[in-house]
Amino acid sequence: MNKANITVTKHSLEQAAEWLMKSQEAPLSAEEQEQLEQWQKASPDNTRAWLRAQRLMGHVETLPKDIAAAVLNRPDDENRRFAIGNLSLLLAAGPVIWGSYKTVETQQWTADYRTATGEVQEVTLPDGSLVKLNTATAFDMKFDRHSRLLTLREGEIQLQTPQVNTKEFGPFLIQTHEGMLSPLGTILTVRQNEGITQLAAIKGKVKVTPRLATTTDNTVIQSGYQAELSSYALLSNQLIAPETNAWLDQMLAANKMPLKQFAQEVSRYRHGFLRVSPKIENLMVSGAFPTSNTDIIINMLTHTYPIKAKRHMGGYWITLEPA
């Protein structure tokens, strides 16, 4: 078992947070250092909690500034207990979450084209194609006389392709983790999910080829249809649902979507952590919500459904609970 994933008691995490705050306020005296060592030896949970605190300090530079400030700033007595509570929550989150910031940042900022969380952008490619990038999207582009290859690393795009001189430009191809897409029309959307590629043929057809398919046969998605693709096969093929491309109007549309899934969609546009209590994770959500301001989305939820939002870290960490 990975020791970083072992559950540590809340009490030990709070004590570790308090020791961490104390060590940031001023160097520990010899007596305090001895007390810290005795506290660590008092229980395995204390040892694990302090190890997480030390690891957190090693990840401070990779954390968002408003989280790192809770570690590096020296709050007065009035704010001290609040800061310790925030730190204990961060320690509970564990190194996997801390390190994810660095991974995502590297994935995005080494790409040819990219957007940050909550950002939407439109770019024009050398062949005149228009690509609209949704939140947290990254792709690479390689043009040569054989093809125009767009490799979608993560996120979601809309592609509009123009008529081109075939002697100057090869066919347009979109590569995802699961396979290759060949637009036979002019407008489509593609989303890279974990283990699944989603696409919608808005105008014209799209030929899809799973990366690990056992047959060489290709499947053509007809205009007006959407599909899901794994590395091995086509998983679904149906009429485009109204909510599929709501993001193009900076909206998140839900039709009887479980709250847990809805929160995951909102998290794509929001900096921070949005968690859902298991007691309400299957509550069905419907409606249209503006992705340009996720605080409005959360307020809409709490005013429409029996939900309350419990905020930590100045709203950076939000837990949705039964009202």
N, C-alpha and C positions, 0 to 999 in steps of 0.2 A: 504493500500500500504506500502511496505517495504521502509522506509525512506532512506536506504542505496542505493536504486536503483533509487531515484529521480534524474533527470538530473539537473546539476548545471552549470551555465554559465561559459564559458572559462575565462572570465575576473576575476570572483571570485576565480576560481581555481588557476590562475596565481598569484593573490594577496596572497592567502593562502600559496602557495609554497614559495613566497618571504618572508612572515612572518616566515615560518618554517625554511628557510635558515638562516634568521637573528637570530632566537632564538638558532640555533645550533652553530653559530659563536661566540656568547658571551651571557651571561645572559642579558635579557632585563632590561633596566633602568625603574624606576617608570614611567617616562614620556612615554616611548615606550610601556610599559604594558597598560597604559591608552589608548594610541592610538590604540592598538590592540583590546581592549575591545570596543572602539567606532566603530572601523571598523566592528567588528562582529555584533553590534547592527544596523548597517546602512541598512542591507537588510537580508532577509531570506536566500538568496543564500550565502552571506558571512558566516552566521552562519553554514550552511550545509558544506561549503567548509572547514572551520576550524575544524569542527567535523571530517571530513574525514582525515584531516592532523593529528589530535590527534590519530585517529584509526590506521593510517599508522605507526605512531611511535610505537604503541603497537604490530605491526606485523613485525617490522624490522628484528627480529631474524629469522623469517620464510621465508624471501625473499632471493633470490640468492644474493651472495656477491656483484656482480657488480651493482645490483639495490640498495641494502642497502647503498652502498658507496656513492651514490648520495645524500643520506639523511645525513649521518654521517660525510662525509668529509667536509672540509671547502675550497671551491675553491677560487682562486684569482679572481680579478675583470674581467679578460679576459674570464674566464670560467663560471662566475656567471650566466649570462643570459641563457647560454646553460643548466646549471644545473636546473635553475628554470623552463625552458620549459619542461625538462624531468620529473621533479616532478609534474608539472601540469597534464601531461599525465598519470602519475601513480595514481594521485588522481582521475582522471576521470575514471580510470579502476574500482575502487571501491573495497570494502572489500571482495566481493565474489571471485575475482581473487586473492587477497593477500592470503586469507585463503586456496585456492586450493592447494598451494605448500605443506602445512602441511598435508593435507588429502592424497595427492598422495604419499608423502614420507612415511607416516605411512602404507598405503596400501602395498607398495612395501617392506619395510624393516622388516615387521613382517611376510612375507611369507617365506616358506622353500627355494624356489629358486626364483631369481629375476634378472632383468637387469635394468640399469638406462637408461634415455633417450639417444638414439643414440648408445647404446651398444648392441652387439649381442654375445651370449654365447652358448656353447654346454655343456650339462652335461650328465653323465651316471648314471642311477638309479640302485638300488640294484639288480634288476632282469636282468640287462644288457641292458635295453632299452636306446636309445639315444634320448634326447630332445634338440632341438635347439630353443633358446628363441630369439625372435625379440626384438626390442626396447621397453622399458618401459613395461616389462612383469613380471608377478608374479603368481606363483602357489604353492599349497601345495601338499604333497604326503603322503598317508597313506597306508602302506602295512600290510596285515594280511592274515590269511589262507583262508579268504573268498574272498578277492578281492585285486587288486592294484588300488587304487583310486587317480586320479590326479584331483585336483580342480583348475581350471583356474580362477584366480581372475580378471586379466586384461591382455591385450596384445595378443600375437600371438605365437604359437609354431608349430614346426614340430616334430612328434613322429615316431620313428622307433622301433618296438617291435620285440624281438627275440623269437625263440622257447624256452619254459621253461618247467620245471618239474611241471606238474599240481598238484602234491601232495605237492609241496613246495609253489607254487604261484597260487593264484586265478585268475579269468579273469581280464583283464585290462579294467578300466572304466574311462571316462573323464567327469567330472561334470562342467557345465557352469551355468551362471545365468538362462539360458533358458531351460536346460534339461540335459539328460544323453546321452553320446555317447559310443557305444561299438564297438571298432575296431575288425573287422573280418578278417583283412588283416595285413599288416606289416608297411605301411607308410601312414600317413595322416597329414594334417595341420588343425589347429583350431584357429580361431580368435574370441576374445570376443569384440563385439561392444556394443554400448549402446542400449539395448533392443533386440539385435540380435546376434545369434551365427552363424559364417560362418565356413564351413568346406570343405575340398577337399580330396576325397579318391584317393590318388595317386597310391597306390598299395594295392589291396584288397578292401573289402567292409566295410561299417560302418553302424551300426544300431543306429537309433536316436529315442529318446523318449522325446517329449516335457514335461516340468515339470507340466503344468496345462492342459494337453490334456483331453478332455471329453471322449475319447475312450482309451482302453488299447492296441489298435493296434500299432505295431512298424513299422517304415519305414526303409528300407534298401537302402542306397546310394551306387550305383554300382561303381566299380573301374573306374577311369577316369572321374568321375562326381564331381561337387561341389554343395553345398546346403546352404540355409539360414534357420534358425530355430528361431521361436519366442517361448514364453512360452506356446503357445496354439497349434501351428501347424507348419508343414513344409511350408515355404513360397516360396521356389524355388528349382529346381533340374535340373541342366543342365550340359553340357560338361564343363570341366575345361577350363577357359579362360587363354590365355598365360600370362596375367599380374597378375593373382591371386597369384602365388608363386614366382614372381620376387624377392621378399625380400630375398629368400634363397641365391641369388647371390648378395645381398646388392644393389639391384636396385629397383627403383620405376618405374613401367611401367604404362603408361596411354594411353588409346585409346578413344579419343574424350571425355575426362573428363572435366566437368565444372571447371573453375579456382577456384571457391570457395571450391569445394570438393577436388581439387588437393592440395590447400593450407592446408586443414585439414590433408591430408595425409603427407605432408612435415612436418607439425607441430609435428607429432609423433616422428620425429627424431631430432627436433631442440629445443634447449633451448631458451626460449623467446616467443615473440608474433609475429605472422604472420597474418596480416589482409588484406582483399581484398576490394577495393572500389566497391560499388554496381553497378557502371557503367560498370565494366568488369567482374563481378562474373560469368557470363554465357559464357565467352569466352572459347572455347573448346581447350583443351591441349592434345597433343599426343606426345609420345616419351618415351625414357628410360633415367632415371636420377639416379646418384649415391647417395645412402642414407648415405654414409660415410662422405659426405661434403655437407651440405645443402646450403652453400654459393655458391657453384658451380651450384646447381639447380636454385637458384635465378638469377645468372648471365646468365644461359642458357635461362631462361624465358625472361629476358630483351633484349637479343640479337636475340631471335627468334620471339617474339610477340610484339605487340605495347603496351608494359608495361614498366613502370619505377618503381624503388624501392625507396621509401622514408624512410630513416633510422633515428631512434631516439635512444637515450640512447646507443650510441656507437654501433648500429646495433642490440641491444637486441630486439627492437621493430621495425618491418618493415611493412610498408603499401604498397601494390601493387596498383598502380594507372594507369590511361590511360597515354600513352606517349604523 
